[in-house]
Amino acid sequence: MIANLQPYAKYRESEQAWLGRVPAHWDMRPAFGAYAPNREKNTGMKEKTVLSLSYGRIVIKPLEKLHGLVPESFETYQIVNPGHIVIRTTDLQNDHSSLRVAMVRNRGIITSAYLALHAKDGVNPDYGYQFLNVWDLTKAIYGYGSGLRQGLDFTHFKRMPVVVPPPDEQAAMVRFLNDANGRLERTIRAKRKVILLLNEQKQAIVHRAVTRGLDPATPLRPSGIPWLGGIPKHWEVRRAKQLCSAIIDCKNRTPEQIPSGEFIVVRTTNIRNGRFNLKGSYTTDRRNFEIWTQRGAPRVGDVFFTREAPAGEACLVPPLQNLCMGQRMMYFRPNPAVLDPSFLMYSICGPVGRRYVDVACNGSTVGHLRLGQVTAFPLLWCPVTEQKLIVSHIESESAPLHTAINRIAREIDLLREYRTRLVADVVTGKLDVRTAALHLPADSSLNEVPQPPDEVEDPEADEALEE
């Protein structure tokens, strides 16, 4: 179906580089002719359902995630309704990776620091959302805004040209994209499940090695941990503060010096399953580096750790220059005489560490660990020479799994890139989908695809508001 799509017969110039040529019969309006800002405040606490922008979706934020907020604070929020379009307008200067545009599906309240719009007459709300979504995905949004951190207001883009196809074409485009997105999302979710299974296999390798060692004939002794049972006789249960020369949280640290170049702000979303992924990290400039490095200056040999959302993720600090930490982050600095960094990382991800985090957070996947709970983190300890052998075993046994995970992850990235290109080509009129949409259902929705179970809410979507 997609392979047979053709361009329109006639085009004209839009005079916008990111739009290019558009179908000749489409209308062209300034943004204020297609959208209007939301003006409804939550005065008197009319609404209590708190919404959040996460991974390009508007999600309902459960009460347990509203750390430190009291009901009165929500009077400053704005009320949004299904069909509204929300844009995260903060920090365009530093964050060029977040998905900034999302469609509201539930009535509720969201921070007034975001811009909420509704589509005007003649603009299908779903098409209006997709147009701004393409504006975001093509990075054209970063040409607007002002101020130190390049904040965005409707006045900054109210005269931006917006193409408005005839209503029947808008409906056909929405129907086509809903169907295509559903197919792609189902494929992506199936591949995520395979990655989840591979990670479970890797966890089994780690769990065995960091609780029993490599020699099955080694005598065992009671660990003192009822659910764990025995551990090798010569092993001990230690606390992280006994084996680390420093445990640094993300606050109240003074930078040793300010280097030159671009600076990378590591977020909790960069760390999953013992691995570091640069995708989604912030970059910041020299002007902000001193602020960020007050949260510590991690280096190779340290181990990143997340205190929240989700708590208990860990990975080795990658060999990258000018790293700083975002909120909810900290790092361990192992004493090399008694603790190998990789062994520490695998121990945190092992059954003792996972169980400790689960109990400390009362079973919540987004729980918060206090600094005292982190310094008291329990570790099964053995001599450093044995630690290094265990690490070598884990990495050798896990290598084929890593290869498979990387291949599938790349396939997912390619599918997402394809989806981005398809949405852009349809919304900007490079492909005519009217005929293809005739035989598709009209009642599906792009944002109704359920969030995969292994994808947690983006904990730093609102980080710029909390600085």
BELPE-V802471 format. One record per residue. N is the residue number from 1. RES is the residue in one letter. PHI is phi in whole degrees, 0 to 359 (* if undefined). BURIAL is # if it has 16 or more other C-alpha atoms within 10 Angstrom, else .. D_FIRST is the distance of its C-alpha to the first C-alpha in Angstrom with 2 decimals. Layout:
N,RES,PHI,BURIAL,D_FIRST  N,RES,PHI,BURIAL,D_FIRST
This chain:
1,M,*,.,0.00  2,I,291,.,3.80  3,A,296,.,5.51  4,N,269,.,5.57  5,L,291,.,7.07  6,Q,235,.,10.76  7,P,287,.,14.04  8,Y,289,.,16.38  9,A,287,.,19.11  10,K,228,.,22.08  11,Y,229,#,23.02  12,R,219,.,26.27  13,E,285,.,27.78  14,S,268,#,27.87  15,E,66,.,30.83  16,Q,237,.,29.36  17,A,302,.,28.46  18,W,284,.,25.87  19,L,271,#,24.15  20,G,67,.,24.52  21,R,279,#,23.58  22,V,236,#,22.08  23,P,307,#,21.02  24,A,296,#,24.32  25,H,270,.,24.26  26,W,282,.,23.79  27,D,282,.,27.05  28,M,232,#,28.78  29,R,233,#,31.19  30,P,290,.,33.37  31,A,303,#,32.44  32,F,290,#,35.38  33,G,272,#,33.87  34,A,246,#,30.69  35,Y,225,#,32.25  36,A,223,#,35.67  37,P,292,#,37.32  38,N,283,#,38.20  39,R,236,.,41.97  40,E,272,.,42.65  41,K,271,#,44.92  42,N,267,#,45.79  43,T,300,.,49.43  44,G,79,.,51.34  45,M,55,#,48.70  46,K,296,.,46.77  47,E,235,#,43.83  48,K,236,#,44.08  49,T,281,#,40.51  50,V,272,#,39.98  51,L,251,#,36.49  52,S,217,#,35.43  53,L,270,#,32.66  54,S,214,#,31.29  55,Y,53,#,28.32  56,G,76,#,26.61  57,R,232,#,27.32  58,I,264,#,30.28  59,V,243,#,32.03  60,I,283,#,35.24  61,K,267,#,38.01  62,P,298,.,40.33  63,L,302,.,44.05  64,E,291,.,44.83  65,K,267,.,42.84  66,L,270,.,44.91  67,H,294,.,47.54  68,G,76,.,50.60  69,L,257,.,49.40  70,V,244,.,51.40  71,P,307,.,50.26  72,E,299,.,52.19  73,S,294,.,50.11  74,F,280,#,47.04  75,E,293,#,48.68  76,T,277,#,47.56  77,Y,283,#,43.89  78,Q,252,#,41.65  79,I,272,#,40.05  80,V,236,#,36.29  81,N,237,#,34.29  82,P,307,.,30.74  83,G,99,#,28.58  84,H,289,#,30.81  85,I,243,#,29.51  86,V,252,#,31.70  87,I,237,#,32.22  88,R,280,#,34.43  89,T,259,#,36.59  90,T,265,#,39.13  91,D,60,#,39.81  92,L,295,#,37.36  93,Q,295,#,39.94  94,N,258,#,39.69  95,D,252,#,36.41  96,H,254,#,33.37  97,S,244,.,31.20  98,S,292,#,30.96  99,L,276,#,28.11  100,R,258,#,30.04  101,V,241,#,27.95  102,A,210,#,27.13  103,M,257,#,26.66  104,V,277,#,29.51  105,R,244,#,28.81  106,N,229,#,32.47  107,R,292,#,35.61  108,G,180,#,37.97  109,I,236,#,39.74  110,I,217,#,38.79  111,T,307,#,40.96  112,S,286,#,41.95  113,A,288,#,41.47  114,Y,268,#,37.75  115,L,261,#,36.49  116,A,248,#,34.95  117,L,235,#,33.36  118,H,236,#,32.15  119,A,284,#,29.88  120,K,275,.,31.82  121,D,305,.,31.29  122,G,90,.,28.18  123,V,243,#,26.26  124,N,298,#,23.99  125,P,306,#,25.28  126,D,291,#,21.91  127,Y,291,#,20.85  128,G,301,#,24.37  129,Y,296,#,24.02  130,Q,295,#,20.79  131,F,297,#,22.52  132,L,290,#,25.50  133,N,298,#,23.45  134,V,293,#,22.05  135,W,305,#,25.68  136,D,286,#,26.69  137,L,297,#,24.03  138,T,278,.,24.74  139,K,69,.,28.45  140,A,295,.,29.38  141,I,299,#,31.17  142,Y,282,#,33.84  143,G,274,.,35.11  144,Y,244,#,36.61  145,G,94,#,39.34  146,S,204,.,43.01  147,G,95,.,45.86  148,L,302,.,46.88  149,R,253,.,43.72  150,Q,52,#,41.56  151,G,285,#,40.97  152,L,239,#,38.62  153,D,232,#,39.53  154,F,300,#,37.84  155,T,297,.,40.42  156,H,287,.,39.05  157,F,227,#,35.70  158,K,295,#,36.36  159,R,259,.,36.22  160,M,298,#,33.04  161,P,297,#,30.61  162,V,236,#,27.75  163,V,274,#,25.01  164,V,233,#,24.46  165,P,293,#,21.75  166,P,303,.,22.65  167,P,306,.,22.53  168,D,293,.,19.75  169,E,288,#,17.46  170,Q,302,#,18.67  171,A,297,#,17.84  172,A,294,#,14.25  173,M,294,#,13.90  174,V,298,#,15.69  175,R,298,#,13.65  176,F,296,#,10.31  177,L,292,#,12.28  178,N,301,#,14.07  179,D,293,#,11.23  180,A,297,#,9.88  181,N,296,#,13.60  182,G,299,#,14.44  183,R,297,.,12.26  184,L,294,#,13.69  185,E,294,#,17.09  186,R,296,.,17.38  187,T,294,.,16.82  188,I,297,#,19.34  189,R,295,#,21.76  190,A,296,.,21.76  191,K,290,#,22.66  192,R,297,#,25.28  193,K,296,.,26.84  194,V,296,.,27.30  195,I,299,#,28.98  196,L,300,#,31.14  197,L,294,.,32.32  198,L,295,#,33.13  199,N,294,#,35.08  200,E,294,.,36.97  201,Q,297,.,37.99  202,K,296,#,39.19  203,Q,299,#,41.09  204,A,297,.,42.85  205,I,296,#,44.08  206,V,296,#,45.32  207,H,301,#,46.93  208,R,297,.,48.94  209,A,292,#,50.14  210,V,271,#,51.29  211,T,242,#,53.12  212,R,236,#,54.67  213,G,78,#,54.76  214,L,256,#,54.27  215,D,258,.,57.33  216,P,294,.,57.06  217,A,272,.,60.84  218,T,296,.,61.75  219,P,299,.,63.96  220,L,251,.,62.51  221,R,223,.,64.21  222,P,300,.,63.25  223,S,279,#,60.97  224,G,85,.,62.27  225,I,250,.,58.75  226,P,309,.,58.79  227,W,284,.,55.11  228,L,274,.,54.96  229,G,83,.,57.98  230,G,275,#,59.56  231,I,229,#,58.98  232,P,310,#,60.62  233,K,302,.,64.35  234,H,268,.,64.63  235,W,276,#,61.70  236,E,227,.,62.31  237,V,260,.,60.53  238,R,240,.,60.68  239,R,257,#,59.40  240,A,303,#,57.20  241,K,293,#,59.99  242,Q,278,#,62.29  243,L,245,#,60.03  244,C,245,#,58.58  245,S,281,.,60.51  246,A,201,#,58.41  247,I,230,#,55.80  248,I,252,#,54.44  249,D,270,#,52.67  250,C,265,#,50.76  251,K,224,#,53.69  252,N,60,.,57.04  253,R,241,#,56.98  254,T,256,.,58.40  255,P,293,.,56.66  256,E,288,.,58.83  257,Q,199,.,57.60  258,I,250,.,54.75  259,P,284,.,53.10  260,S,258,.,51.13  261,G,105,.,47.41  262,E,267,.,44.35  263,F,242,#,44.66  264,I,255,#,42.16  265,V,259,#,42.44  266,V,282,#,41.34  267,R,248,#,39.79  268,T,299,#,39.68  269,T,288,#,35.89  270,N,280,#,36.51  271,I,237,#,38.16  272,R,213,.,36.60  273,N,54,#,37.80  274,G,78,#,40.51  275,R,231,.,38.35  276,F,256,#,38.09  277,N,233,.,34.86  278,L,291,.,35.44  279,K,301,.,32.13  280,G,93,#,32.95  281,S,283,#,36.60  282,Y,280,#,38.38  283,T,240,#,40.05  284,T,223,#,43.19  285,D,255,.,45.85  286,R,302,.,49.58  287,R,299,.,50.50  288,N,260,.,48.99  289,F,296,#,49.72  290,E,297,#,53.19  291,I,296,#,51.85  292,W,294,#,49.22  293,T,286,#,51.68  294,Q,295,#,54.00  295,R,267,#,51.64  296,G,106,#,52.68  297,A,235,#,51.93  298,P,294,#,50.24  299,R,217,#,50.66  300,V,303,.,49.78  301,G,104,#,51.59  302,D,270,#,50.85  303,V,235,#,48.47  304,F,293,#,46.21  305,F,213,#,46.30  306,T,258,#,44.56  307,R,273,#,46.86  308,E,196,#,44.24  309,A,53,#,40.60  310,P,271,#,40.43  311,A,282,#,43.99  312,G,92,#,44.95  313,E,279,#,42.26  314,A,214,#,43.86  315,C,198,#,43.22  316,L,291,#,45.28  317,V,295,#,45.62  318,P,287,#,43.57  319,P,281,.,45.34  320,L,241,.,44.27  321,Q,275,.,46.73  322,N,59,#,47.47  323,L,271,#,46.00  324,C,227,#,46.86  325,M,247,#,45.93  326,G,277,#,44.13  327,Q,294,#,45.25  328,R,69,#,45.67  329,M,251,#,46.10  330,M,202,#,49.13  331,Y,213,#,50.12  332,F,262,#,52.66  333,R,243,#,54.90  334,P,294,#,56.16  335,N,281,#,59.66  336,P,298,.,59.01  337,A,289,.,62.31  338,V,231,#,61.17  339,L,212,#,57.38  340,D,281,#,54.54  341,P,303,#,51.62  342,S,293,#,48.96  343,F,296,#,51.03  344,L,300,#,51.28  345,M,299,#,47.53  346,Y,293,#,46.91  347,S,293,#,49.73  348,I,298,#,48.19  349,C,277,#,44.93  350,G,280,#,46.98  351,P,295,#,48.06  352,V,293,#,51.24  353,G,296,#,49.52  354,R,299,#,46.59  355,R,294,#,49.06  356,Y,300,#,51.29  357,V,297,#,48.51  358,D,299,#,47.33  359,V,292,.,50.91  360,A,297,#,51.67  361,C,263,#,48.59  362,N,57,.,49.28  363,G,80,.,46.00  364,S,280,#,43.89  365,T,286,.,40.87  366,V,240,#,41.63  367,G,296,#,45.41  368,H,241,#,47.80  369,L,259,#,50.38  370,R,283,.,53.68  371,L,301,.,55.23  372,G,298,.,57.96  373,Q,290,.,55.48  374,V,287,#,53.80  375,T,295,#,57.14  376,A,269,.,58.09  377,F,306,#,54.90  378,P,280,#,56.04  379,L,227,#,55.51  380,L,277,#,56.58  381,W,246,#,58.62  382,C,220,#,59.82  383,P,304,.,61.39  384,V,301,.,59.28  385,T,300,.,59.50  386,E,289,.,57.97  387,Q,303,#,55.33  388,K,295,#,54.20  389,L,295,.,54.01  390,I,296,#,51.89  391,V,299,#,49.51  392,S,299,.,49.25  393,H,296,#,48.50  394,I,301,#,45.78  395,E,290,#,44.06  396,S,293,.,44.36  397,E,290,.,42.98  398,S,272,#,40.16  399,A,305,.,39.02  400,P,298,.,36.46  401,L,292,#,35.06  402,H,299,#,34.82  403,T,299,.,32.95  404,A,294,.,30.36  405,I,298,#,30.09  406,N,297,.,29.67  407,R,295,.,26.90  408,I,291,#,24.90  409,A,298,#,25.74  410,R,295,.,24.42  411,E,298,.,21.08  412,I,295,#,21.01  413,D,300,.,21.97  414,L,294,.,19.17  415,L,296,#,16.59  416,R,293,#,18.47  417,E,297,.,18.60  418,Y,298,.,14.85  419,R,298,#,14.61  420,T,300,#,17.42  421,R,294,.,15.96  422,L,296,#,12.65  423,V,301,#,14.93  424,A,297,#,17.26  425,D,294,#,14.95  426,V,286,#,13.64  427,V,293,#,17.19  428,T,267,#,18.95  429,G,82,#,16.91  430,K,284,#,15.66  431,L,233,#,12.11  432,D,263,#,11.80  433,V,253,#,9.58  434,R,299,#,11.80  435,T,292,.,9.95  436,A,298,#,6.76  437,A,282,#,9.67  438,L,299,.,11.66  439,H,257,.,10.74  440,L,254,.,11.03  441,P,294,.,14.58  442,A,257,.,16.70  443,D,250,.,19.25  444,S,274,#,17.88  445,S,222,#,19.33  446,L,300,#,18.62  447,N,262,#,22.20  448,E,264,.,22.65  449,V,293,.,21.33  450,P,299,.,24.72  451,Q,290,.,26.41  452,P,301,.,26.57  453,P,295,.,30.12  454,D,265,.,30.77  455,E,248,.,29.99  456,V,278,.,33.09  457,E,299,#,33.49  458,D,297,#,34.02  459,P,286,#,37.85  460,E,245,#,38.25  461,A,299,#,35.97  462,D,257,#,39.20  463,E,301,.,41.37  464,A,299,#,42.08  465,L,282,.,43.64  466,E,259,.,45.99  467,E,296,.,47.52
